[in-house]
């Protein structure tokens, strides 16, 4: 099953092990269909390398408010989520960066 999930991407990590690329996203995810959740909750998602490549190297661009294209897969009787893309808006661009809290 594939769906769109609103999220704040806090950061991304890319590493290469035994010839295989691995990417993980640190996010604050929202699930409007979950009545037990208000606001965001922290999560870590596996992601495609193309998702990592779409993100900038600029620390000031994070947290970045985006809509993630997420795919659920069942493995060993558990649901595993992975981000396969960042959804584009009607103009073909990613969502704008969220405003980071100011230090007091």
C-alpha positions, 0 to 999 in steps of 0.5 A, a space after each residue: 500500500 502506498 500513501 502520502 504522509 505529511 512530515 517534517 524532515 529533521 535530517 537524513 543519513 546515507 551510508 554504504 555497506 557491502 556495496 548497498 546504499 542505505 538511507 534513513 530519514 529522521 522525521 516528525 510524522 503526522 497522521 490525520 487519519 489517526 484519532 489518537 494522534 494530535 500533531 506530530 510524532 517522531 519516527 525514523 524511516 528507511 528511504 530510497 537514495 533518490 530521496 536523500 539526493 533531493 535534500 539539500 546540504 544546507 542545515 538552514 533548510 531543516 526542518 523541512 516540511 514535505 509530503 512523503 510518498 510512503 510504501 507499507 510492506 509486510 515482512 515477518 508479520 510486521 509492517 515496514 514503512 519506507 519513503 520512496 519519494 518526496 511528493 511534488 506540489 502542483 508546480 512540480 516543486 517540493 514543499 517549502 521549509 518549515 520555520 525552525 523554532 528560534 532559540 531564546 
